């Protein structure tokens, strides 16, 4: 008979910058997660007739980081389940404890109907790649720290093993919170869409466009 305590931890995610662009029908790839087993990519569709519309679509549809309630462009979650055999007399064999791990990553995917320039598509590719690198940092760290949870279980008693495993997971959670804080949810890794400089240029152009022309001589009171 197997005792199967289980836990699901939702992990820190990725935020994005301001406004910019994206490539037509760009689908998130698994390259950043190639070395991590049992990872599912779950894209959410974004669309728009121009770069700003795509940005607004991301802002409207992006998920929430469960740690701090921040809306972010990508988020990772995992399901870590541990089990061990029971022994005769109601005991347990913690030396034979095992852990199963799966992860899901939510990322934006651009609809094929989006209208973007080649330069904007290149910018989207860079942004999406950086987004995946950041999320892979979350997923890989948790996967690599399965041994911490297993060690906590094996050093505990039958009565305290589940509590010890959850304490080990709390330490993992603390890392993810710090990771997002230090990287600005991935912004320092290039997961900003667009760059602050590009966003500032667009705002400047918009302000110029909205500025009314000076009055002509015909409009000046005599």
Backbone bond lengths (Angstrom), bond angles and torsions (degrees), N, CA, C in turn:
res aa  C-N    CA-C-N  psi(-1)  N-CA   C-N-CA  omega(-1)  CA-C   N-CA-C  phi
1 X - - - 1.468 - - 1.521 108.75 -
2 X 1.312 116.78 140.80 1.462 121.83 -175.95 1.518 110.04 -112.78
3 X 1.300 114.76 130.33 1.470 119.33 170.14 1.510 108.01 -89.97
4 X 1.315 117.46 131.34 1.464 119.31 -171.86 1.524 113.08 -129.70
5 X 1.313 118.88 71.04 1.468 118.64 170.10 1.518 109.30 -63.63
6 X 1.290 117.91 144.46 1.470 120.26 -178.08 1.506 110.30 -141.30
7 X 1.300 114.92 155.67 1.457 119.31 175.85 1.504 110.23 -148.17
8 X 1.314 116.02 148.99 1.460 121.81 174.93 1.512 107.86 -118.83
9 X 1.299 117.04 125.56 1.462 121.11 179.53 1.509 109.08 -114.25
10 X 1.322 117.43 125.83 1.448 120.42 175.75 1.508 107.82 -95.97
11 X 1.311 114.88 128.41 1.449 120.08 -169.24 1.499 113.22 -108.13
12 X 1.298 113.79 154.88 1.443 123.76 -179.64 1.504 113.31 -45.55
13 X 1.295 115.26 154.62 1.437 120.09 -171.82 1.496 112.83 -127.71
14 X 1.296 114.09 -161.75 1.439 121.57 -174.37 1.490 112.59 -117.13
15 X 1.279 117.05 131.73 1.449 120.56 173.54 1.508 109.25 -102.77
16 X 1.312 117.42 163.10 1.450 120.64 177.72 1.499 109.63 -123.76
17 X 1.330 115.48 171.68 1.443 120.99 -174.73 1.501 113.42 -81.04
18 X 1.307 116.86 -109.14 1.442 119.66 -171.38 1.510 110.09 -114.32
19 X 1.310 117.24 -106.00 1.445 122.90 -172.28 1.517 109.21 -121.91
20 X 1.208 125.12 150.83 1.455 124.89 162.38 1.490 108.71 179.09
21 X 1.277 118.16 -138.24 1.440 119.55 -166.56 1.494 115.53 -130.49
22 X 1.329 116.31 -178.85 1.444 122.94 -172.89 1.521 112.15 -156.80
23 X 1.370 119.07 161.12 1.440 120.93 -177.83 1.502 111.65 -92.55
24 X 1.282 116.56 151.61 1.453 120.29 -178.55 1.517 110.10 -66.80
25 X 1.327 115.45 130.54 1.454 122.70 176.92 1.516 113.83 53.11
26 X 1.323 117.33 32.59 1.460 119.11 177.01 1.513 108.74 -74.85
27 X 1.330 117.11 120.80 1.442 122.35 -178.56 1.514 109.38 -106.25
28 X 1.359 118.31 132.98 1.447 119.74 177.85 1.522 111.09 -55.40
29 X 1.317 117.04 135.63 1.456 121.52 177.69 1.516 109.24 -100.68
30 X 1.326 116.29 169.54 1.447 121.67 -176.88 1.523 111.76 -99.16
31 X 1.329 118.54 8.11 1.461 120.57 -172.99 1.519 112.61 -54.41
32 X 1.329 117.77 -44.54 1.461 120.80 -176.81 1.523 112.34 -67.09
33 X 1.323 116.25 -18.06 1.465 120.68 -177.10 1.524 112.55 -110.06
34 X 1.320 117.32 12.59 1.453 121.72 -172.66 1.522 113.00 -59.03
35 X 1.334 117.03 -32.63 1.466 120.06 -176.56 1.524 113.16 -90.47
36 X 1.341 116.87 2.84 1.466 120.62 -176.49 1.530 108.71 -114.51
37 X 1.310 118.95 117.72 1.467 120.23 -178.39 1.521 112.62 -76.62
38 X 1.330 114.61 159.80 1.465 122.51 171.81 1.526 113.29 61.76
39 X 1.323 116.21 40.35 1.461 121.17 177.23 1.532 109.00 -109.15
40 X 1.310 116.18 128.76 1.467 122.44 177.64 1.522 109.39 -109.57
41 X 1.334 116.89 129.05 1.458 121.65 174.62 1.521 108.16 -92.68
42 X 1.316 116.28 123.54 1.463 121.91 -178.42 1.529 108.80 -119.30
43 X 1.340 117.91 88.63 1.468 119.83 -176.46 1.523 112.71 -74.70
44 X 1.329 115.02 151.77 1.458 120.54 169.02 1.525 107.47 -116.76
45 X 1.323 115.91 137.79 1.458 122.05 -171.22 1.521 111.31 -79.47
46 X 1.335 116.33 134.08 1.464 122.17 173.07 1.522 107.97 -125.47
47 X 1.327 116.39 153.26 1.453 120.45 -174.04 1.517 110.65 -151.83
48 X 1.318 115.75 173.92 1.464 120.90 177.74 1.509 111.29 159.42
49 X 1.333 115.92 155.97 1.460 121.93 -179.71 1.522 112.72 -84.61
50 X 1.341 116.47 -11.32 1.455 119.97 175.77 1.524 108.09 -153.29
51 X 1.326 115.36 179.89 1.456 120.14 -174.18 1.527 112.44 -61.91
52 X 1.325 116.61 -43.76 1.456 119.77 -178.35 1.524 111.35 -65.33
53 X 1.320 116.72 -35.68 1.456 120.38 178.16 1.527 110.76 -66.90
54 X 1.324 116.45 -37.21 1.464 119.92 176.79 1.525 110.17 -64.47
55 X 1.338 115.88 -42.70 1.461 119.20 178.49 1.525 110.90 -60.74
56 X 1.325 116.06 -42.13 1.463 119.64 178.71 1.519 110.92 -64.31
57 X 1.324 116.57 -35.81 1.459 120.99 178.13 1.531 111.03 -64.73
58 X 1.339 116.21 -41.17 1.459 120.09 176.27 1.522 109.90 -61.49
59 X 1.335 116.01 -48.27 1.457 119.99 -177.41 1.530 111.85 -59.89
60 X 1.330 116.37 -34.91 1.457 120.42 -178.15 1.524 113.20 -76.85
61 X 1.327 117.31 -26.56 1.459 120.31 -171.26 1.524 114.75 -113.32
62 X 1.307 117.56 -8.75 1.461 119.01 -173.83 1.523 111.48 -69.51
63 X 1.336 116.06 155.92 1.468 121.18 -176.02 1.520 112.54 -79.67
64 X 1.321 115.01 179.67 1.464 122.89 -178.70 1.518 110.16 -114.81
65 X 1.327 115.95 137.41 1.462 121.84 174.27 1.524 108.26 -76.16
66 X 1.327 116.71 118.19 1.463 120.72 -176.80 1.517 112.93 -66.14
67 X 1.331 117.57 -18.98 1.461 119.77 -178.54 1.521 112.53 -70.91
68 X 1.336 116.76 -42.73 1.462 118.85 -173.81 1.529 113.66 -132.50
69 X 1.329 117.25 4.78 1.457 120.29 178.32 1.511 114.96 75.83
70 X 1.335 117.55 10.60 1.456 121.78 -179.54 1.525 110.72 -77.61
71 X 1.336 116.46 135.86 1.469 120.38 172.43 1.514 108.11 -75.38
72 X 1.319 116.78 128.77 1.462 122.22 -173.98 1.525 109.82 -133.83
73 X 1.336 116.05 159.40 1.458 120.30 -176.42 1.518 113.16 -77.60
74 X 1.322 117.09 -22.89 1.462 121.21 178.63 1.514 109.08 -148.64
75 X 1.310 115.84 153.95 1.461 119.99 179.85 1.528 109.27 -149.84
76 X 1.320 115.67 144.33 1.465 121.50 178.00 1.524 109.58 -114.91
77 X 1.311 115.81 145.67 1.460 120.80 174.29 1.520 107.72 -138.26
78 X 1.308 115.86 157.06 1.451 118.26 177.56 1.514 110.78 -140.54
79 X 1.313 114.05 160.20 1.456 122.48 176.98 1.523 106.15 -124.24
80 X 1.334 116.26 111.70 1.451 121.44 179.80 1.522 108.54 -114.72
81 X 1.319 116.99 118.70 1.458 121.88 -176.57 1.521 109.86 -121.53
82 X 1.304 116.27 132.49 1.456 120.43 179.44 1.529 110.16 -117.52
83 X 1.318 115.25 153.70 1.462 120.72 179.50 1.517 109.60 -153.09
84 X 1.326 115.80 160.33 1.466 121.55 175.94 1.523 108.59 -153.38
85 X 1.322 116.53 155.35 1.479 119.76 -179.99 1.525 111.12 -75.51
86 X 1.290 115.50 146.50 1.460 120.62 171.30 1.536 108.90 -85.67
87 X 1.295 114.99 154.60 1.457 120.66 177.61 1.525 109.09 -112.47
88 X 1.297 115.37 166.91 1.463 119.74 177.91 1.524 109.82 -62.29
89 X 1.281 115.66 140.64 1.448 119.92 -179.17 1.516 113.33 90.11
90 X 1.337 116.95 6.77 1.458 120.10 176.21 1.508 114.81 87.06
91 X 1.317 117.70 10.34 1.459 120.42 178.23 1.523 111.70 -84.86
92 X 1.328 117.14 -164.60 1.461 121.49 179.10 1.524 109.05 -148.45
93 X 1.315 115.54 154.88 1.463 121.58 178.38 1.528 108.27 -111.04
94 X 1.334 116.51 86.89 1.456 120.78 -176.36 1.521 112.73 -70.23
95 X 1.318 117.42 -18.56 1.466 119.82 177.50 1.527 111.03 -64.98
96 X 1.314 116.70 -22.58 1.467 121.65 -178.85 1.536 111.45 -104.15
97 X 1.302 116.60 18.60 1.472 120.44 177.92 1.524 110.10 -64.41
98 X 1.313 116.29 145.41 1.466 122.35 178.27 1.526 109.33 -132.99
99 X 1.337 115.16 161.94 1.464 121.43 179.36 1.519 109.04 -130.57
100 X 1.325 116.07 136.10 1.465 122.48 171.70 1.519 108.17 -110.15
101 X 1.318 115.74 139.26 1.468 120.76 -173.70 1.523 110.29 -134.35
102 X 1.324 116.34 131.48 1.463 122.54 169.96 1.521 108.02 -137.08
103 X 1.325 116.53 155.69 1.465 121.06 -180.00 1.523 109.97 -140.42
104 X 1.321 115.46 151.32 1.464 122.96 176.47 1.518 108.70 -129.84
105 X 1.325 116.48 135.43 1.463 121.87 -179.07 1.527 108.76 -122.49
106 X 1.317 115.67 123.82 1.466 121.87 177.01 1.519 108.81 -96.00
107 X 1.346 115.68 123.69 1.459 122.19 -177.77 1.526 109.61 -136.62
108 X 1.330 118.01 152.65 1.468 119.31 176.76 1.525 111.44 -74.70
109 X 1.313 116.22 145.89 1.463 122.45 173.12 1.521 108.47 -129.66
110 X 1.308 115.40 130.61 1.462 120.05 -176.40 1.524 110.68 -81.21
111 X 1.325 115.67 132.28 1.458 120.91 178.13 1.526 110.49 -68.10
112 X 1.298 116.05 149.99 1.458 120.93 179.85 1.511 113.61 -66.23
113 X 1.324 116.81 -14.75 1.471 120.29 -179.32 1.526 112.62 -85.04
114 X 1.327 117.74 -7.62 1.465 120.36 -179.11 1.528 110.49 -64.35
115 X 1.332 116.18 142.49 1.463 121.73 -178.86 1.526 108.87 -112.27
116 X 1.324 115.25 104.32 1.458 120.31 -176.81 1.517 110.68 -132.68
117 X 1.298 115.12 150.83 1.462 120.09 177.94 1.524 109.47 -76.97
118 X 1.349 117.86 163.48 1.469 119.62 176.67 1.520 112.73 -56.87
119 X 1.323 117.14 -39.30 1.460 119.86 179.77 1.528 110.81 -64.82
120 X 1.317 116.65 -39.19 1.455 120.34 178.93 1.528 111.18 -67.59
121 X 1.321 115.35 -37.03 1.466 118.16 177.99 1.521 111.26 -65.67
122 X 1.309 116.66 -37.39 1.461 120.55 176.44 1.526 110.34 -63.69
123 X 1.325 116.00 -41.86 1.461 120.42 178.11 1.528 110.62 -62.60
124 X 1.325 116.58 -40.04 1.470 120.24 177.89 1.523 111.02 -63.17
125 X 1.318 116.21 -43.41 1.472 120.01 179.94 1.527 110.77 -58.35
126 X 1.332 116.14 -43.56 1.464 119.55 179.67 1.522 110.44 -64.79
127 X 1.294 115.72 -44.01 1.469 121.09 -179.85 1.531 111.05 -61.48
128 X 1.317 116.52 -47.10 1.457 120.23 -177.75 1.523 111.30 -65.82
129 X 1.332 116.35 -39.39 1.466 120.01 178.28 1.527 110.43 -62.82
130 X 1.332 117.09 -42.56 1.464 120.55 179.16 1.529 110.88 -66.50
131 X 1.322 115.83 -36.76 1.457 121.07 178.03 1.531 110.10 -60.67
132 X 1.328 115.92 -43.68 1.453 120.43 -179.56 1.519 112.08 -68.77
133 X 1.332 116.79 -37.23 1.466 119.58 176.98 1.533 110.11 -60.69
134 X 1.326 115.87 -43.80 1.460 119.52 179.55 1.529 111.05 -62.34
135 X 1.314 116.58 -48.52 1.464 119.69 -179.30 1.523 111.63 -64.99
136 X 1.321 116.62 -36.01 1.472 119.64 176.56 1.520 110.48 -61.74
137 X 1.348 116.58 -32.11 1.457 119.76 175.69 1.517 111.88 -61.16
138 X 1.328 116.36 -39.85 1.464 120.51 176.07 1.530 110.79 -64.99
139 X 1.322 115.21 -52.73 1.468 120.28 -172.21 1.525 111.25 -65.72
140 X 1.333 116.84 -43.27 1.467 120.30 -178.28 1.526 111.25 -65.71
141 X 1.324 116.83 -40.66 1.466 119.55 -179.29 1.526 110.11 -60.79
142 X 1.326 116.65 -46.32 1.456 120.08 -179.31 1.524 110.80 -64.00
143 X 1.318 116.21 -43.53 1.471 119.82 179.28 1.533 110.96 -60.37
144 X 1.327 116.73 -43.53 1.464 120.77 -178.61 1.521 112.30 -68.74
145 X 1.340 117.08 -24.47 1.463 120.24 -178.23 1.528 112.96 -91.77
146 X 1.306 117.02 10.25 1.477 118.80 172.66 1.521 110.56 -56.35
147 X 1.327 115.88 -34.49 1.468 120.06 -178.98 1.528 111.12 -64.05
148 X 1.348 117.81 -30.57 1.466 120.48 177.21 1.525 110.60 -65.38
149 X 1.326 115.26 -42.42 1.463 119.82 179.29 1.519 110.07 -66.36
150 X 1.315 115.87 -43.03 1.462 120.29 179.85 1.531 110.77 -63.34
151 X 1.318 117.09 -41.52 1.464 120.62 178.94 1.525 110.92 -64.03
152 X 1.334 116.83 -38.71 1.462 120.50 178.53 1.521 110.90 -63.69
153 X 1.323 116.17 -40.64 1.467 120.29 178.73 1.523 110.67 -64.49
154 X 1.312 116.46 -46.94 1.471 120.62 -173.94 1.526 112.86 -71.08
155 X 1.334 116.30 -20.14 1.460 118.85 177.81 1.527 112.12 -94.03
156 X 1.327 117.33 2.12 1.458 122.31 -178.44 1.525 110.51 -99.14
157 X 1.320 115.44 -172.58 1.460 122.06 173.87 1.522 108.25 -108.92
158 X 1.322 116.07 172.15 1.463 119.00 178.67 1.531 110.77 -58.04
159 X 1.326 116.30 -35.20 1.465 120.35 -177.45 1.519 112.95 -76.77
160 X 1.339 117.05 -25.37 1.474 119.59 -173.33 1.522 113.57 -112.94
161 X 1.326 117.96 -0.76 1.474 120.84 -173.63 1.520 112.45 -61.79
162 X 1.323 117.00 -44.54 1.468 119.37 -178.83 1.522 110.56 -64.43
163 X 1.322 117.05 -42.76 1.468 121.16 178.46 1.526 111.36 -63.73
164 X 1.330 116.65 -38.39 1.462 120.41 178.82 1.526 111.08 -65.75
165 X 1.328 116.49 -38.96 1.470 120.26 178.76 1.522 110.69 -64.24
166 X 1.326 116.65 -41.67 1.463 120.25 -179.05 1.524 111.50 -68.53
167 X 1.321 116.86 -32.33 1.462 119.93 176.05 1.531 110.12 -66.79
168 X 1.326 116.60 -38.57 1.466 119.93 177.04 1.518 110.54 -64.41
169 X 1.321 117.22 -37.49 1.459 120.97 177.64 1.525 111.15 -67.31
170 X 1.311 117.59 -34.75 1.468 120.67 177.85 1.521 110.42 -62.66
171 X 1.313 116.99 -37.70 1.465 120.42 177.25 1.520 110.75 -65.89
172 X 1.328 116.79 -37.92 1.469 120.90 176.63 1.525 109.99 -64.18
173 X 1.316 116.13 -42.83 1.468 120.89 177.96 1.523 111.21 -58.17
174 X 1.323 116.65 -41.45 1.458 120.61 -179.18 1.522 111.07 -60.68
175 X 1.320 116.69 -37.18 1.466 119.80 177.00 1.522 110.24 -61.82
176 X 1.319 117.71 -45.41 1.461 121.12 -176.03 1.528 111.54 -64.43
177 X 1.311 117.16 -37.73 1.460 120.58 177.40 1.519 109.79 -62.86
178 X 1.340 116.46 -44.37 1.463 120.52 179.20 1.528 111.18 -66.95
179 X 1.318 117.31 -38.55 1.468 122.63 179.00 1.525 110.98 -59.75
180 X 1.310 116.93 -44.79 1.465 120.42 178.61 1.517 111.78 -68.17
181 X 1.331 115.82 -37.74 1.459 119.28 179.02 1.530 110.73 -64.39
182 X 1.325 116.70 -44.31 1.464 121.12 -176.38 1.526 112.65 -71.35
183 X 1.328 116.95 -30.10 1.465 120.31 -177.94 1.524 112.65 -99.67
184 X 1.331 117.14 0.52 1.457 119.33 -175.50 1.516 110.87 60.92
185 X 1.343 116.04 43.21 1.466 121.27 -175.84 1.529 111.23 56.25
186 X 1.334 116.00 36.25 1.464 120.45 175.92 1.508 115.23 97.48
187 X 1.329 118.37 -7.43 1.467 120.82 -176.55 1.528 111.38 -61.19
188 X 1.338 117.06 -39.26 1.465 119.65 -179.52 1.517 112.18 -72.01
189 X 1.337 117.18 -10.87 1.460 122.20 177.27 1.527 111.89 -97.19
190 X 1.315 116.00 4.66 1.455 120.52 178.90 1.513 114.54 100.95
191 X 1.326 118.00 2.24 1.466 121.16 -179.09 1.520 110.62 -87.45
192 X 1.329 114.94 57.73 1.457 121.74 177.23 1.518 107.41 -125.17
193 X 1.301 116.05 129.67 1.456 119.52 -173.10 1.518 111.54 -130.93
194 X 1.370 118.69 99.68 1.458 126.51 2.78 1.518 110.59 -93.94
195 X 1.329 116.10 -165.33 1.447 119.63 174.49 1.520 108.87 -68.41
196 X 1.338 117.97 152.10 1.478 119.83 178.72 1.524 112.61 -55.41
197 X 1.326 117.33 -35.84 1.460 120.13 -179.23 1.524 110.82 -65.27
198 X 1.336 115.81 -43.87 1.467 119.40 179.33 1.522 110.72 -64.82
199 X 1.338 115.85 -40.57 1.462 119.17 179.66 1.520 110.92 -63.82
200 X 1.344 116.92 -40.66 1.455 120.46 178.84 1.511 111.89 -63.70
201 X 1.321 116.98 -38.95 1.460 120.69 178.27 1.517 110.46 -63.32
202 X 1.326 117.20 -42.28 1.460 120.25 179.96 1.522 111.00 -63.94
203 X 1.337 116.85 -40.63 1.466 119.42 179.41 1.527 110.49 -63.74
204 X 1.349 116.02 -40.10 1.459 120.40 -179.55 1.528 110.43 -62.64
205 X 1.313 116.21 -43.48 1.469 120.60 178.96 1.522 109.90 -62.70
206 X 1.330 116.16 -41.98 1.463 119.22 -179.41 1.522 111.18 -63.53
207 X 1.324 116.49 -39.57 1.459 119.38 179.42 1.515 111.12 -65.02
208 X 1.317 117.66 -40.09 1.457 120.95 177.97 1.522 110.41 -63.08
209 X 1.318 115.87 -40.72 1.463 120.53 -178.49 1.529 110.98 -64.18
210 X 1.333 115.93 -35.15 1.462 119.29 -177.15 1.528 113.12 -82.15
211 X 1.335 117.87 -13.43 1.460 120.08 -176.86 1.522 110.21 -70.34
212 X 1.341 119.21 122.86 1.473 120.24 -178.49 1.526 110.60 -69.66
213 X 1.325 117.84 149.86 1.471 120.41 179.44 1.511 110.25 -69.85
214 X 1.338 118.65 155.01 1.460 121.86 177.79 1.533 110.33 -65.47
215 X 1.333 118.60 152.28 1.477 120.35 -178.79 1.529 110.45 -66.79
216 X 1.318 114.96 144.25 1.468 119.88 177.41 1.521 108.85 -83.02
217 X 1.369 115.45 172.63 1.478 120.03 179.63 1.515 110.75 -59.47
218 X 1.333 116.72 -33.08 1.456 120.18 -176.86 1.531 111.21 -68.89
219 X 1.362 115.33 -24.91 1.454 118.75 179.80 1.513 113.57 -86.65
220 X 1.343 116.36 -11.21 1.454 119.91 -176.34 1.526 110.47 -80.95
221 X 1.363 118.29 126.77 1.478 120.29 -179.40 1.523 110.84 -60.42
222 X 1.287 116.82 141.60 1.489 122.54 179.58 1.516 109.19 -93.05
